[in-house]
Amino acid sequence: MTYILKTQDLTKVFSGKEVVSHVNMCVRKGEIYGFLGPNGAGKTTVMKLITNILKPSFGNIEVFGSELTNQSFDILKRMGNIIEYPIFYEKLTARENLELHCQYMGYHQQDAIHEALSMVHLTNINQKSVKNFSLGMKQRLGVARAIITKPELLIMDEPINGLDPVGIKEMRELFRRLCDDYGITILVSSHILSEIEQIADTIGVINNGHLINQVKMKTIKDYKKEYIEIVCSQCHQASFILDNELGIHNFKVMDDKILRIYDTHITQSHIAKTLILNDITIDSIRKKERSLEEYFFDMINGGAIID
Ligand SMILES: Nc1ncnc2c1ncn2[C@@H]1O[C@H](COP(=O)(O)OP(=O)(O)OP(=O)(O)O)[C@@H](O)[C@H]1O
C-alpha cells in the first residue's frame, strides 16, 4: 500500500492539554482524504503539524516516505496548503500576490498564474487589489496559490468557508479534477459531513483530538444501514424477549419508547407476533434506513457502530 502521508502517534499538547492525541493517519497516494470533525476537534492543529507550522509534542510524520523535520524544505516544496484563512498582501492584485508566491517558491512556469486563476474561476479581476475581494474570492485565490506549483500533496483546511453554493460546487469539481487529471493527493478538512461525503475517497473522523475512525467511502456506502424500529411503551420487557426468545442481540434501546433492531435476519412479522404473544403492546414496527449522519453520530459517540 502506497501511503503519501503517515502520522504515527502524533500528539500536540498546549498548556498541558492534549489537543491532538496519538493520531495515526494514513493518506493513500492519489486519493481525496476527507478529514471530518466538529469545531475544536483538532483538524487545524493536525494540518499545522503536517505542514511544519507547529512541532509535534510527541510522535512523527512521514511525507513522501521521509520523516518530516526542521530541515524538510524539499518535502514542503512538494506540498501546497491553505491553513485557516489565507493571508495576502492586501494592497496588491491577485496576480501580483501569485507572482510573489512563485518567486518565493522558485517556481518559474509561464502561464502558471493564468492557469491557476482560471482553474478557480477567478477571472476579470484585472487591477482590483485583494483588499476589495469578498471572502469567497479570497478563498478561491488561496486555492489558486496552493495549486499553482502543481503540488503532489494538497492540504486544505476548510477551503469552502465563505463560498456560495455555486462556488462550493465548483471547488468540489476542481478538487476531483486535480486528483483525477493531475494525480494530486488531497487532504481536505471540514466539519460538514455532506461536503466530505460528496468528495472524499477516504474519511478520517476526529473528535477531541482522537482519530476515531478511518474508513473508505465505499465501505460506508456498502454498509448495511437497514434496521427495524419498534415503538412501544414496554421497551425493556421487549428487549428481554428479543434477547431470550428470539435470540436477537444486536439491538439498541434508544429511549423509553423506541427500540432499534440492527439484526434483520428475523422477519418483522415474526418479531411483532412474538412480542404480542408476550403481552407487549406495539404502537408501530417498521423497517428504516440509518442515515450517514446517524452512522457518524454513533461513531463520534463512543464508536458504537452496530452491524
Ligand atoms: N495555539 C493554541 N494554544 C492553545 N490551544 C490551542 C491552540 N490552537 C488550538 N488550540 C486548541 O486546540 C483545540 C483544537 O483546535 P483546532 O483549531 O485544531 O480544531 P479544529 O478541529 O480545526 O476546529 P475548527 O473547525 O473550529 O477550526 C481547540 O480546543 C483549540 O482551542
The ligand as a Tripos MOL2 file, in Angstrom:
@<TRIPOS>MOLECULE
LIG
   31    33     1     0     0
SMALL
NO_CHARGES

@<TRIPOS>ATOM
      1 N1         -2.1340   27.8680   19.9450 N.pl3     1 LIG1
      2 C1         -3.0120   27.2560   20.7430 C.ar      1 LIG1
      3 N2         -2.9140   27.3300   22.0720 N.ar      1 LIG1
      4 C2         -3.7870   26.7080   22.8940 C.ar      1 LIG1
      5 N3         -4.8250   25.9660   22.4510 N.ar      1 LIG1
      6 C3         -4.9760   25.8490   21.1220 C.ar      1 LIG1
      7 C4         -4.0930   26.4950   20.2040 C.ar      1 LIG1
      8 N4         -4.5040   26.1910   18.9420 N.ar      1 LIG1
      9 C5         -5.6060   25.4050   19.0770 C.ar      1 LIG1
     10 N5         -5.8960   25.2070   20.3740 N.ar      1 LIG1
     11 C6         -6.9940   24.3960   20.9200 C.3       1 LIG1
     12 O1         -6.8710   23.1030   20.3580 O.3       1 LIG1
     13 C7         -8.1400   22.5410   20.1150 C.3       1 LIG1
     14 C8         -8.2250   22.0910   18.6780 C.3       1 LIG1
     15 O2         -8.2620   23.2610   17.8520 O.3       1 LIG1
     16 P1         -8.2430   23.1750   16.2680 P.3       1 LIG1
     17 O3         -8.2460   24.5710   15.7400 O.co2     1 LIG1
     18 O4         -7.1340   22.2820   15.8330 O.co2     1 LIG1
     19 O5         -9.6320   22.4550   15.9830 O.3       1 LIG1
     20 P2        -10.4470   22.3590   14.6100 P.3       1 LIG1
     21 O6        -10.9630   20.9670   14.5380 O.co2     1 LIG1
     22 O7         -9.6330   22.8400   13.4810 O.co2     1 LIG1
     23 O8        -11.6410   23.3340   14.8870 O.3       1 LIG1
     24 P3        -12.3700   24.3940   13.8890 P.3       1 LIG1
     25 O9        -13.2170   23.5800   12.9680 O.co2     1 LIG1
     26 O10       -13.1780   25.1890   14.8610 O.co2     1 LIG1
     27 O11       -11.2960   25.1600   13.2170 O.co2     1 LIG1
     28 C9         -9.1750   23.5800   20.4980 C.3       1 LIG1
     29 O12        -9.6310   23.3070   21.7930 O.3       1 LIG1
     30 C10        -8.3640   24.8640   20.4730 C.3       1 LIG1
     31 O13        -8.8960   25.7990   21.3780 O.3       1 LIG1
@<TRIPOS>BOND
     1     1     2 1
     2     2     3 ar
     3     2     7 ar
     4     3     4 ar
     5     4     5 ar
     6     5     6 ar
     7     6     7 ar
     8     6    10 ar
     9     7     8 ar
    10     8     9 ar
    11     9    10 ar
    12    10    11 1
    13    11    12 1
    14    11    30 1
    15    12    13 1
    16    13    14 1
    17    13    28 1
    18    14    15 1
    19    15    16 1
    20    16    17 2
    21    16    18 1
    22    16    19 1
    23    19    20 1
    24    20    21 2
    25    20    22 1
    26    20    23 1
    27    23    24 1
    28    24    25 2
    29    24    26 1
    30    24    27 1
    31    28    29 1
    32    28    30 1
    33    30    31 1
@<TRIPOS>SUBSTRUCTURE
     1 LIG1         1 GROUP 0 **** ****
